[in-house]
């Protein structure tokens, strides 16, 4: 297998985004309809009270050629949480799955902290209008920090397989100051949980299911799972936990692992490999992957440089 890169397909700077949002179209997540594809993404607006960003979820509808844009949402699809809620300051990302006549969205809500920059948890919202709007299932999360997963639970990817809800998500192992005078940076790994109803989850607590490539301080984020020819494939992004924001040699790249039983995963980043092309929109960073099937083809949506400030691109899986 190999990825054929098809280039950037959405640039937020070329469109009017809802609620005063500017730049950024992070973590694209596809929902396939009969005659178009709706791609949810996280964008940002400036908080007038403090000048900091808040993350909101919008979408773009594309024809199935994944080039022609039909519409861009004129409103965010879900409001942020209220004062003190886990998603008070943003939702990034949001993963969607069809369940009966509804669409379940698993949100990664984040809120600012004092001694460290942020904490996260996973919430649930439900849409009954084909993903135009979502109503939160409650003000609290369905998966959050625990005794053995002490922080930064998020990035939930949910699939319903043989009637069982499976969630691949990240959990933080802790924060660390890597250089004197620097702000703390976090490290997180990929975990797994199951549920009978998509609400109450049982997790394999603190079990890292994908091996490290960069050592113990490797951070792994945003798992996305698909079945191809009877084998399950997970795509995710990984980086060093420090000096990753401006140093392209330590920034995000797309990783890959495969499994035949959903329990044991073999890491194999080079097959398929998403190549890095110099001086391109994704030459310094490749991050936030989402893999999906559309009309019997398998595609990869992902962000490039500067954590998706300039939008997202597409690759096609060739077999």
PANU-399037 format. One line per 4 residues: number of its first residue (from 0); their letters; for each residue x, y, z of N, C-alpha, C. Coordinates in Angstrom, 2 decimals, decimal comma. Example, Ala and Ser with C-alpha at 12.3 -4.5 7.8 and 13.67 -1.06 7.14 Angstrom:
REM residues 2
0> AS> 13,19:-5,69:7,80:12,30:-4,50:7,80:13,20:-3,30:7,80  12,85:-2,25:7,08:13,67:-1,06:7,14:12,90:0,03:7,87
This chain:
REM residues 319
0> XXXX> 0,84:-1,19:0,00:0,00:0,00:0,00:0,88:1,25:0,00  0,37:2,30:-0,63:1,06:3,58:-0,56:0,05:4,70:-0,69  0,39:5,87:-0,14:-0,46:7,04:-0,24:-0,09:7,84:-1,49  -1,09:8,24:-2,25:-0,91:9,19:-3,34:-1,45:10,53:-2,87
4> XXXX> -0,56:11,50:-2,70:-0,96:12,80:-2,19:-1,71:13,58:-3,27  -2,86:14,13:-2,89:-3,71:14,87:-3,81:-3,69:16,37:-3,53  -2,91:16,81:-2,55:-2,76:18,23:-2,29:-3,76:18,79:-1,30  -3,62:20,07:-1,02:-4,53:20,75:-0,11:-5,88:20,94:-0,78
8> XXXX> -6,97:20,65:-0,05:-8,30:20,76:-0,64:-9,16:21,82:0,05  -8,73:22,35:1,20:-9,52:23,39:1,87:-8,59:24,34:2,60  -8,74:25,63:2,28:-7,97:26,69:2,92:-8,95:27,64:3,60  -8,97:27,69:4,93:-9,98:28,52:5,63:-9,85:30,00:5,32
12> XXXX> -8,66:30,45:4,93:-8,48:31,86:4,63:-9,26:32,30:3,40  -9,71:31,34:2,58:-10,42:31,67:1,36:-11,94:31,61:1,52  -12,40:31,43:2,77:-13,84:31,29:3,02:-14,23:32,07:4,26  -15,48:32,46:4,31:-16,02:33,11:5,49:-16,44:32,03:6,49
16> XXXX> -15,84:32,07:7,66:-16,11:31,08:8,68:-17,10:31,64:9,70  -17,81:30,79:10,43:-18,84:31,27:11,36:-18,26:31,85:12,64  -19,08:32,66:13,32:-18,82:33,14:14,69:-17,48:33,85:14,84  -17,09:34,59:13,82:-15,85:35,35:13,93:-14,60:34,50:13,89
20> XXXX> -14,70:33,26:13,46:-13,54:32,38:13,40:-12,62:32,79:12,26  -11,33:32,65:12,50:-10,32:33,01:11,50:-9,26:31,92:11,45  -8,78:31,66:10,26:-7,69:30,70:10,10:-8,07:29,32:10,67  -7,19:28,40:10,58:-7,29:27,07:11,16:-8,51:26,28:10,67
24> XXXX> -8,22:25,10:10,17:-9,24:24,08:9,88:-8,60:22,77:10,29  -8,62:22,53:11,61:-7,87:21,42:12,20:-8,73:20,17:12,34  -8,05:19,03:12,30:-8,66:17,74:12,55:-9,89:17,50:11,68  -9,75:17,47:10,36:-10,89:17,20:9,48:-11,43:15,79:9,70
28> XXXX> -12,76:15,68:9,81:-13,42:14,40:10,07:-14,59:14,25:9,12  -14,62:13,18:8,32:-15,59:13,04:7,24:-16,83:12,26:7,67  -17,97:12,72:7,17:-19,23:12,01:7,28:-19,78:11,89:5,86  -19,89:10,65:5,35:-20,22:10,42:3,95:-21,73:10,28:3,77
32> XXXX> -22,29:11,06:2,85:-23,70:10,98:2,47:-23,80:10,34:1,08  -25,02:10,21:0,58:-25,21:9,56:-0,72:-24,54:10,33:-1,85  -24,60:11,65:-1,81:-24,10:12,43:-2,94:-23,12:13,54:-2,55  -22,67:13,57:-1,30:-21,65:14,54:-0,90:-20,97:14,04:0,38
36> XXXX> -19,92:14,74:0,76:-19,19:14,42:1,98:-19,14:15,68:2,85  -19,56:15,54:4,09:-19,48:16,64:5,05:-18,21:16,45:5,88  -17,36:17,45:5,91:-16,10:17,37:6,64:-16,14:18,37:7,78  -16,21:17,85:8,99:-16,16:18,70:10,18:-14,70:19,07:10,47
40> XXXX> -14,50:20,25:11,01:-13,16:20,67:11,40:-13,25:21,65:12,56  -12,14:21,84:13,22:-12,06:22,77:14,34:-11,38:24,05:13,88  -12,03:25,17:14,11:-11,48:26,46:13,75:-11,41:27,34:15,00  -10,92:28,56:14,87:-10,65:29,35:16,07:-11,18:30,77:15,95
44> XXXX> -11,66:31,27:17,08:-12,06:32,67:17,21:-11,30:33,26:18,39  -11,06:34,56:18,33:-10,35:35,24:19,41:-11,32:35,62:20,51  -10,99:35,26:21,74:-11,77:35,64:22,91:-11,49:37,11:23,21  -12,51:37,94:23,09:-12,33:39,38:23,26:-11,92:39,76:24,67
48> XXXX> -12,20:38,89:25,64:-11,87:39,21:27,03:-10,38:39,12:27,31  -9,68:38,23:26,59:-8,26:38,04:26,92:-7,37:37,92:25,69  -7,94:37,96:24,49:-7,13:37,89:23,28:-6,65:36,50:22,93  -7,11:35,47:23,65:-6,69:34,10:23,38:-7,73:33,41:22,49
52> XXXX> -7,28:32,32:21,87:-8,17:31,58:20,98:-9,15:30,70:21,75  -10,33:30,51:21,13:-11,26:29,45:21,50:-11,50:28,61:20,24  -11,66:27,30:20,42:-11,86:26,39:19,28:-13,34:26,07:19,11  -13,82:26,16:17,87:-15,21:25,86:17,54:-15,25:24,86:16,39
56> XXXX> -16,35:24,11:16,29:-16,50:23,11:15,23:-17,43:23,65:14,15  -16,96:23,60:12,90:-17,75:23,95:11,73:-17,62:22,81:10,72  -18,12:23,02:9,50:-17,98:21,98:8,48:-17,95:22,60:7,10  -17,45:21,82:6,15:-17,53:22,14:4,74:-18,13:20,93:4,03
60> XXXX> -19,09:21,16:3,15:-19,68:20,10:2,33:-18,99:20,10:0,98  -18,56:18,91:0,53:-17,89:18,76:-0,76:-18,57:17,68:-1,58  -18,53:17,85:-2,88:-18,96:16,76:-3,74:-18,01:15,58:-3,57  -18,42:14,44:-4,07:-17,63:13,24:-3,80:-16,31:13,19:-4,55
64> XXXX> -16,06:14,15:-5,41:-14,72:14,26:-5,98:-13,75:14,88:-4,99  -14,29:15,36:-3,85:-13,50:15,95:-2,76:-12,65:17,12:-3,26  -13,21:17,84:-4,19:-12,60:19,06:-4,71:-13,59:20,22:-4,71  -14,80:19,96:-5,23:-15,80:21,01:-5,39:-16,53:21,26:-4,08
68> XXXX> -16,51:22,50:-3,63:-17,15:22,88:-2,38:-18,59:23,29:-2,64  -19,51:22,69:-1,89:-20,93:23,00:-2,00:-21,30:24,13:-1,05  -20,86:24,03:0,19:-21,18:25,04:1,19:-20,19:24,97:2,33  -20,07:26,08:3,04:-19,32:26,14:4,29:-20,31:26,57:5,37
72> XXXX> -20,28:25,92:6,50:-21,24:26,21:7,57:-21,21:27,68:7,94  -22,41:28,27:8,13:-22,48:29,66:8,56:-22,67:29,79:10,06  -22,78:28,65:10,75:-22,88:28,63:12,20:-22,04:27,46:12,73  -21,53:27,59:13,94:-20,85:26,46:14,56:-21,90:25,40:14,89
76> XXXX> -21,49:24,13:14,91:-22,48:23,06:15,03:-22,81:22,71:16,48  -21,98:23,17:17,41:-22,24:22,88:18,82:-21,66:24,01:19,66  -22,39:24,52:20,65:-21,84:25,58:21,50:-20,81:25,02:22,47  -19,93:25,88:22,92:-18,95:25,47:23,93:-19,64:25,32:25,29
80> XXXX> -18,95:24,64:26,19:-19,49:24,43:27,52:-19,53:25,71:28,33  -20,33:25,69:29,39:-20,49:26,85:30,25:-19,33:27,03:31,20  -19,46:28,00:32,06:-18,41:28,36:33,02:-17,97:27,15:33,82  -16,67:26,84:33,74:-16,10:25,75:34,51:-16,24:24,38:33,90
84> XXXX> -16,91:24,26:32,75:-17,07:22,95:32,13:-15,78:22,49:31,46  -15,69:21,20:31,19:-14,48:20,63:30,60:-14,20:21,18:29,21  -15,24:21,67:28,52:-15,09:22,21:27,17:-15,40:23,70:27,12  -15,10:24,40:28,18:-15,39:25,82:28,27:-14,65:26,65:27,22
88> XXXX> -13,41:26,25:26,90:-12,57:27,09:26,03:-12,40:26,54:24,62  -12,93:25,35:24,36:-12,81:24,88:23,00:-13,18:23,43:22,83  -13,46:23,05:21,58:-13,67:21,67:21,17:-12,76:21,39:20,00  -11,84:20,46:20,21:-10,88:20,09:19,17:-10,22:18,78:19,56
92> XXXX> -10,45:17,72:18,77:-11,31:17,62:17,59:-12,69:17,12:17,96  -13,50:16,75:16,91:-14,80:16,13:17,10:-14,94:14,99:16,09  -15,11:13,76:16,60:-15,23:12,57:15,76:-16,69:12,14:15,69  -17,17:11,81:14,48:-18,59:11,50:14,30:-18,78:10,07:13,83
96> XXXX> -19,91:9,46:14,25:-20,25:8,10:13,85:-21,77:7,99:13,78  -22,29:7,33:12,75:-23,73:7,11:12,64:-24,16:6,00:13,61  -25,31:6,23:14,26:-25,87:5,22:15,17:-27,39:5,29:15,07  -27,98:4,32:14,37:-29,42:4,36:14,13:-29,75:5,57:13,26
100> XXXX> -30,76:6,35:13,70:-31,14:7,54:12,95:-30,46:8,80:13,47  -29,44:8,63:14,30:-28,73:9,76:14,90:-27,26:9,73:14,48  -26,61:10,82:14,73:-25,15:10,91:14,56:-24,56:11,26:15,92  -23,68:10,39:16,41:-22,99:10,64:17,66:-21,67:11,36:17,37
104> XXXX> -21,41:12,38:18,14:-20,15:13,12:18,02:-19,39:13,01:19,34  -18,16:12,56:19,26:-17,31:12,47:20,44:-16,34:13,65:20,39  -16,56:14,58:21,30:-15,84:15,84:21,30:-14,64:15,76:22,24  -13,59:16,44:21,86:-12,45:16,63:22,77:-12,54:18,06:23,29
108> XXXX> -13,12:18,21:24,45:-13,25:19,53:25,04:-12,00:19,90:25,83  -11,64:21,18:25,77:-10,45:21,60:26,52:-10,74:22,86:27,32  -10,00:22,99:28,40:-10,12:24,16:29,27:-8,74:24,55:29,77  -8,55:25,84:29,98:-7,25:26,35:30,39:-7,00:26,07:31,86
112> XXXX> -5,72:25,87:32,16:-5,29:25,64:33,53:-4,31:26,74:33,94  -3,81:26,66:35,16:-2,89:27,69:35,67:-1,45:27,22:35,60  -1,14:26,11:36,22:0,26:25,66:36,26:0,69:25,03:34,93  -0,26:24,49:34,18:-0,01:23,98:32,83:-1,04:24,64:31,92
116> XXXX> -0,87:24,49:30,62:-1,68:25,28:29,69:-3,11:24,77:29,54  -3,33:23,45:29,67:-4,62:22,93:29,25:-4,87:21,55:29,86  -6,15:21,19:29,97:-6,54:19,80:30,21:-7,70:19,49:29,28  -7,92:18,19:29,04:-8,94:17,78:28,08:-9,74:16,61:28,63
120> XXXX> -10,93:16,40:28,05:-11,77:15,24:28,32:-12,66:15,02:27,11  -13,30:13,86:27,05:-14,11:13,47:25,90:-15,58:13,57:26,25  -16,32:14,35:25,46:-17,75:14,50:25,65:-18,54:13,84:24,54  -19,85:13,80:24,71:-20,75:13,23:23,71:-21,82:14,25:23,36
124> XXXX> -22,05:14,42:22,06:-23,15:15,24:21,57:-23,86:14,44:20,48  -25,14:14,70:20,28:-25,96:13,91:19,36:-26,68:14,84:18,39  -26,67:14,45:17,12:-27,39:15,19:16,08:-28,52:14,34:15,52  -29,67:14,97:15,32:-30,80:14,30:14,67:-31,23:15,05:13,41
128> XXXX> -30,35:15,95:12,94:-30,62:16,67:11,69:-29,48:16,51:10,70  -28,91:15,29:10,68:-27,86:14,93:9,72:-26,58:15,75:9,90  -26,31:16,12:11,14:-25,03:16,76:11,42:-25,00:18,26:11,25  -26,16:18,90:11,05:-26,18:20,37:10,97:-25,98:21,00:12,34
132> XXXX> -26,57:20,38:13,36:-26,41:20,84:14,73:-26,30:19,62:15,66  -25,66:19,82:16,79:-25,50:18,77:17,80:-25,93:19,30:19,16  -26,56:18,43:19,94:-26,93:18,77:21,31:-26,10:17,91:22,26  -25,48:18,55:23,21:-24,62:17,80:24,14:-25,47:16,86:24,98
136> XXXX> -24,93:15,67:25,24:-25,63:14,65:26,03:-25,69:15,06:27,50  -24,76:15,88:27,91:-24,71:16,40:29,28:-23,57:17,39:29,38  -23,47:18,05:30,51:-22,42:19,05:30,68:-21,07:18,44:31,07  -21,07:17,17:31,41:-19,83:16,51:31,78:-19,34:15,57:30,69
140> XXXX> -18,13:15,05:30,84:-17,55:14,16:29,83:-17,98:12,71:30,02  -17,84:11,91:28,96:-18,06:10,47:29,07:-16,76:9,73:29,36  -15,61:10,37:29,13:-14,31:9,78:29,45:-13,38:10,92:29,85  -12,74:10,78:31,00:-11,91:11,86:31,54:-10,75:11,26:32,32
144> XXXX> -9,98:12,11:32,95:-8,83:11,67:33,75:-9,27:10,69:34,83  -8,37:9,76:35,16:-8,68:8,74:36,15:-7,43:8,47:36,99  -7,52:7,45:37,82:-6,41:7,14:38,70:-5,13:6,84:37,93  -5,22:6,08:36,85:-4,04:5,65:36,10:-3,85:6,42:34,79
148> XXXX> -4,82:7,23:34,45:-4,70:8,11:33,28:-4,96:9,53:33,77  -3,94:10,18:34,35:-4,17:11,32:35,22:-4,52:12,63:34,54  -4,39:12,72:33,21:-4,63:14,01:32,55:-4,80:13,80:31,05  -5,33:14,83:30,39:-5,30:14,92:28,94:-5,91:13,71:28,24
152> XXXX> -7,10:13,31:28,66:-7,85:12,28:27,95:-8,61:12,96:26,82  -8,42:12,48:25,59:-9,06:13,16:24,46:-8,89:12,40:23,16  -9,19:13,09:22,05:-8,99:12,58:20,69:-9,69:11,24:20,46  -10,92:11,11:20,92:-11,61:9,84:20,77:-12,04:9,56:19,34
156> XXXX> -11,66:8,40:18,82:-12,13:7,90:17,52:-13,00:6,68:17,81  -14,27:6,72:17,39:-15,22:5,66:17,73:-15,68:4,94:16,47  -15,68:3,61:16,55:-16,22:2,74:15,52:-17,15:1,73:16,18  -18,25:1,40:15,51:-19,15:0,36:15,98:-18,86:-0,89:15,18
160> XXXX> -18,35:-1,92:15,83:-17,91:-3,15:15,17:-18,61:-4,33:15,83  -19,40:-5,06:15,06:-20,15:-6,21:15,56:-21,00:-5,83:16,77  -21,61:-4,64:16,72:-22,51:-4,19:17,77:-21,83:-3,61:18,99  -20,50:-3,54:19,00:-19,75:-3,01:20,13:-19,12:-1,68:19,73
164> XXXX> -19,25:-0,70:20,61:-18,57:0,58:20,41:-17,11:0,43:20,84  -16,20:0,76:19,94:-14,77:0,79:20,25:-14,29:2,24:20,18  -13,54:2,66:21,16:-12,96:4,00:21,15:-11,44:3,90:21,30  -10,75:4,50:20,36:-9,31:4,72:20,50:-9,11:6,18:20,84
168> XXXX> -8,32:6,45:21,85:-8,21:7,79:22,40:-6,79:7,99:22,92  -6,49:9,20:23,37:-5,19:9,44:23,98:-5,36:9,72:25,47  -4,33:9,39:26,21:-4,29:9,73:27,63:-2,90:10,28:27,97  -2,88:11,29:28,81:-1,62:11,90:29,19:-0,90:11,09:30,24
172> XXXX> 0,42:10,99:30,09:1,23:10,34:31,11:1,82:11,35:32,07  1,71:12,64:31,74:2,19:13,68:32,64:2,78:14,87:31,91  3,15:15,87:32,70:3,77:17,09:32,19:5,22:17,14:32,67  6,06:17,82:31,90:7,49:17,85:32,23:8,11:19,13:31,69
176> XXXX> 9,00:19,73:32,47:9,79:20,86:31,99:11,09:20,29:31,42  11,24:20,38:30,10:12,37:19,73:29,44:13,63:20,59:29,45  13,46:21,91:29,51:14,60:22,82:29,54:14,34:23,90:30,57  15,39:24,30:31,27:15,25:25,32:32,31:14,62:26,58:31,73
180> XXXX> 13,60:27,07:32,41:12,94:28,29:31,99:11,84:28,11:30,98  11,70:26,91:30,44:10,66:26,65:29,44:9,33:26,31:30,12  8,25:26,47:29,38:6,94:26,07:29,87:6,82:24,54:29,85  6,02:23,96:30,73:5,87:22,50:30,73:5,26:22,00:29,42
184> XXXX> 5,71:20,84:28,97:5,13:20,16:27,81:4,58:18,82:28,24  3,59:18,33:27,47:2,91:17,09:27,86:3,33:15,93:26,96  3,08:14,74:27,48:3,27:13,51:26,72:1,99:12,70:26,81  1,56:12,13:25,67:0,37:11,30:25,70:0,52:10,11:24,78
188> XXXX> -0,23:9,06:25,10:-0,19:7,78:24,38:-1,60:7,39:23,96  -1,69:6,37:23,10:-2,98:5,90:22,59:-3,49:4,73:23,43  -4,75:4,83:23,84:-5,41:3,77:24,59:-6,68:3,29:23,90  -7,41:2,40:24,57:-8,59:1,76:23,96:-9,65:1,52:25,02
192> XXXX> -10,93:1,72:24,64:-12,06:1,46:25,53:-13,20:0,88:24,70  -14,13:0,18:25,38:-15,30:-0,39:24,71:-16,55:-0,01:25,48  -17,68:-0,08:24,76:-18,97:0,29:25,35:-20,08:-0,46:24,64  -21,17:-0,72:25,35:-22,33:-1,36:24,73:-23,32:-0,32:24,20
196> XXXX> -23,22:0,92:24,67:-24,20:1,94:24,28:-23,57:3,25:23,81  -22,25:3,36:23,82:-21,59:4,59:23,41:-21,56:5,66:24,48  -22,04:5,33:25,67:-22,11:6,32:26,77:-21,25:5,89:27,94  -21,44:4,67:28,41:-20,66:4,13:29,53:-19,53:3,28:28,97
200> XXXX> -18,30:3,64:29,33:-17,12:3,04:28,71:-16,29:2,27:29,73  -15,74:1,15:29,26:-14,78:0,36:30,03:-13,45:0,42:29,29  -12,43:0,94:29,91:-11,16:1,12:29,21:-10,09:0,15:29,71  -9,16:-0,13:28,84:-7,97:-0,88:29,23:-7,02:0,13:29,85
204> XXXX> -7,28:0,47:31,08:-6,68:1,66:31,69:-5,17:1,61:31,69  -4,59:2,68:31,18:-3,14:2,95:31,16:-2,37:1,99:30,27  -3,07:1,18:29,44:-2,34:0,29:28,53:-2,08:1,02:27,22  -0,82:1,29:26,94:-0,43:1,90:25,68:-0,47:0,84:24,61
208> XXXX> -1,29:1,05:23,57:-1,51:-0,02:22,60:-0,64:0,10:21,36  0,02:1,24:21,16:0,92:1,44:20,03:2,32:1,71:20,56  3,30:0,95:20,08:4,67:1,09:20,56:5,27:2,44:20,17  6,21:2,92:20,98:6,93:4,16:20,69:7,97:3,93:19,60
212> XXXX> 8,18:4,96:18,80:9,26:4,97:17,82:10,37:5,92:18,25  10,01:6,97:18,99:10,97:8,01:19,38:11,40:7,90:20,83  10,97:6,85:21,51:11,31:6,70:22,92:10,16:7,09:23,82  10,42:7,07:25,12:9,36:7,26:26,11:8,71:8,64:26,01
216> XXXX> 9,44:9,63:25,52:8,90:10,98:25,41:8,24:11,23:24,06  7,87:10,19:23,35:7,07:10,36:22,13:5,62:10,64:22,51  5,03:11,64:21,87:3,60:11,90:22,03:2,87:11,39:20,80  1,76:10,67:21,05:0,93:10,10:19,99:-0,46:10,73:20,09
220> XXXX> -1,04:11,11:18,94:-2,30:11,84:18,98:-3,22:11,40:17,85  -4,50:11,65:18,07:-5,57:11,53:17,08:-5,56:10,22:16,30  -5,79:9,08:16,94:-5,91:7,81:16,21:-7,15:7,79:15,33  -7,04:7,13:14,19:-8,15:6,95:13,26:-8,05:5,54:12,69
224> XXXX> -9,13:4,76:12,79:-9,08:3,33:12,48:-10,03:3,01:11,33  -9,58:2,11:10,44:-10,39:1,65:9,33:-10,04:0,20:9,02  -11,01:-0,54:8,48:-10,76:-1,91:8,04:-10,50:-1,90:6,54  -9,41:-2,51:6,14:-9,06:-2,63:4,72:-8,70:-4,08:4,45
228> XXXX> -9,44:-4,73:3,58:-9,17:-6,11:3,17:-9,05:-7,05:4,37  -9,94:-6,88:5,35:-9,99:-7,79:6,48:-9,01:-7,51:7,59  -8,23:-6,46:7,49:-7,26:-6,08:8,53:-7,55:-4,65:8,97  -7,40:-4,41:10,28:-7,64:-3,07:10,81:-6,35:-2,26:10,77
232> XXXX> -6,50:-1,02:10,33:-5,36:-0,12:10,23:-5,64:1,14:11,04  -4,66:1,56:11,81:-4,76:2,78:12,59:-3,74:3,79:12,08  -4,23:5,00:11,83:-3,35:6,11:11,48:-3,43:7,15:12,59  -2,31:7,73:12,92:-2,22:8,68:14,03:-1,07:9,62:13,73
236> XXXX> -0,87:10,62:14,55:0,31:11,47:14,39:1,15:11,37:15,66  2,44:11,57:15,48:3,36:11,43:16,60:4,47:12,47:16,46  5,08:12,80:17,59:6,14:13,82:17,62:6,94:13,66:18,90  8,05:14,39:18,97:8,77:14,56:20,23:7,92:15,43:21,16
240> XXXX> 8,08:15,25:22,44:7,26:16,00:23,40:7,78:17,40:23,67  8,97:17,73:23,21:9,52:19,08:23,42:10,12:19,59:22,11  10,22:20,90:22,01:10,84:21,56:20,85:10,23:21,08:19,54  8,92:20,95:19,51:8,24:20,43:18,33:7,49:21,51:17,55
244> XXXX> 7,32:22,67:18,13:6,47:23,68:17,49:7,13:24,32:16,28  8,43:24,59:16,35:9,14:25,25:15,26:10,24:24,39:14,64  10,61:23,31:15,29:11,68:22,43:14,82:11,05:21,30:13,99  11,20:21,38:12,67:10,53:20,42:11,78:11,02:19,00:12,00
248> XXXX> 12,24:18,83:12,52:12,77:17,50:12,75:12,17:16,83:13,98  11,43:17,62:14,79:10,82:17,08:16,00:9,29:17,22:15,97  8,78:17,69:14,83:7,35:17,94:14,71:6,56:16,71:14,31  5,27:16,90:14,14:4,35:15,80:13,86:4,62:15,15:12,50
252> XXXX> 4,48:13,82:12,48:4,44:13,01:11,28:3,31:11,99:11,44  2,88:11,39:10,33:1,80:10,42:10,37:2,37:9,03:10,63  1,84:8,36:11,64:2,23:7,00:11,96:1,14:6,01:11,56  1,49:4,72:11,61:0,57:3,66:11,18:0,82:2,41:12,01
256> XXXX> -0,26:1,72:12,34:-0,18:0,40:12,98:-1,33:-0,45:12,45  -1,18:-1,77:12,51:-2,23:-2,65:12,02:-2,52:-3,74:13,05  -3,73:-4,30:12,95:-4,17:-5,33:13,90:-5,13:-6,27:13,21  -5,09:-7,54:13,61:-6,05:-8,53:13,11:-7,12:-8,86:14,14
260> XXXX> -6,98:-8,32:15,38:-7,93:-8,69:16,43:-8,42:-7,50:17,26  -8,04:-6,28:16,89:-8,41:-5,05:17,59:-7,78:-4,94:18,98  -6,96:-5,88:19,35:-6,33:-5,86:20,66:-4,82:-5,64:20,58  -4,19:-6,31:19,63:-2,73:-6,24:19,49:-2,39:-5,51:18,20
264> XXXX> -1,55:-4,50:18,32:-1,23:-3,62:17,20:0,26:-3,67:16,90  0,58:-3,79:15,61:1,96:-3,80:15,14:2,25:-2,48:14,45  3,25:-1,78:14,90:3,56:-0,48:14,31:4,37:-0,65:13,03  3,97:0,09:11,99:4,64:0,01:10,70:4,41:1,34:9,98
268> XXXX> 5,16:2,37:10,37:4,95:3,71:9,83:5,28:3,80:8,34  6,12:2,92:7,84:6,61:3,05:6,47:5,71:2,39:5,44  4,67:1,69:5,87:3,79:1,00:4,93:2,34:1,16:5,37  1,59:2,12:4,83:2,02:3,08:3,81:2,66:4,32:4,44
272> XXXX> 3,52:4,95:3,70:4,22:6,15:4,16:3,65:7,37:3,45  3,36:8,41:4,22:2,96:9,69:3,63:4,23:10,51:3,44  4,64:10,64:2,21:5,93:11,26:1,92:5,93:12,75:2,25  7,12:13,26:2,54:7,32:14,68:2,81:7,96:15,32:1,57
276> XXXX> 7,30:16,33:1,04:7,80:17,03:-0,14:8,33:18,39:0,29  9,58:18,71:-0,02:10,16:19,99:0,40:9,36:21,18:-0,11  9,30:22,21:0,72:8,71:23,50:0,36:7,23:23,40:-0,01  6,55:22,42:0,55:5,11:22,29:0,34:4,36:22,71:1,60
280> XXXX> 3,05:22,73:1,52:2,21:23,15:2,64:2,31:22,21:3,83  2,82:20,98:3,59:2,97:19,99:4,67:4,41:19,53:4,82  5,37:20,36:4,43:6,78:19,94:4,46:7,36:19,94:5,86  6,84:20,79:6,74:7,38:20,89:8,10:6,60:20,06:9,10
284> XXXX> 5,37:19,74:8,77:4,51:19,06:9,73:3,39:18,35:9,00  3,08:17,12:9,44:1,92:16,37:8,97:1,20:15,85:10,22  -0,06:16,22:10,39:-0,70:15,93:11,67:-2,21:15,75:11,51  -2,85:15,28:12,59:-4,29:15,16:12,73:-4,95:14,39:11,58
288> XXXX> -4,58:13,11:11,41:-5,12:12,32:10,29:-6,52:11,80:10,57  -7,26:11,64:9,50:-8,57:10,97:9,55:-8,71:10,14:8,29  -8,93:8,84:8,44:-9,02:7,92:7,31:-10,47:7,48:7,16  -10,96:7,43:5,92:-12,36:7,06:5,69:-12,51:6,48:4,29
292> XXXX> -13,63:5,79:4,08:-13,93:5,18:2,79:-15,05:5,96:2,10  -14,90:6,18:0,82:-15,93:6,85:0,02:-15,96:6,23:-1,36  -17,08:5,65:-1,73:-17,24:5,00:-3,03:-16,11:4,01:-3,32  -15,84:3,17:-2,32:-14,87:2,06:-2,41:-13,41:2,51:-2,50
296> XXXX> -13,17:3,79:-2,31:-11,79:4,28:-2,20:-11,52:4,70:-0,77  -10,26:4,55:-0,33:-9,86:4,92:1,02:-9,04:6,20:0,94  -9,45:7,19:1,73:-8,80:8,50:1,72:-8,25:8,84:3,09  -7,27:9,72:3,08:-6,69:10,27:4,31:-6,79:11,78:4,26
300> XXXX> -7,54:12,35:5,20:-7,53:13,79:5,43:-6,48:14,09:6,49  -5,77:15,20:6,35:-4,76:15,54:7,35:-4,40:17,01:7,26  -3,79:17,52:8,32:-3,31:18,90:8,37:-1,81:18,95:8,11  -1,37:20,14:7,74:0,05:20,33:7,44:0,71:21,30:8,40
304> XXXX> 1,53:22,18:7,86:2,36:23,07:8,66:1,53:23,91:9,64  2,18:24,24:10,75:1,60:25,13:11,76:0,27:24,61:12,29  0,20:23,29:12,48:-0,94:22,65:13,14:-2,26:22,90:12,42  -2,22:23,08:11,09:-3,45:23,22:10,34:-3,95:24,65:10,19
308> XXXX> -3,11:25,62:10,45:-3,53:27,01:10,28:-3,98:27,26:8,83  -3,30:26,64:7,87:-3,61:26,86:6,46:-4,60:25,89:5,86  -5,20:25,02:6,66:-6,22:24,12:6,14:-5,80:22,67:6,12  -6,49:21,87:5,30:-6,21:20,44:5,27:-6,14:19,92:3,84
312> XXXX> -5,46:18,77:3,72:-5,25:18,14:2,43:-5,76:16,72:2,42  -5,46:16,03:1,30:-6,05:14,72:1,04:-5,02:13,80:0,40  -5,09:12,52:0,75:-4,29:11,49:0,08:-5,19:10,29:-0,21  -4,86:9,57:-1,27:-5,62:8,39:-1,70:-4,77:7,14:-1,47
316> XXX> -5,36:6,11:-0,88:-4,65:4,86:-0,64:-4,66:4,03:-1,91  -3,48:3,70:-2,41:-3,35:2,86:-3,60:-2,91:1,47:-3,15  -3,62:0,45:-3,66:-3,35:-0,92:-3,25:-2,93:-1,74:-4,46
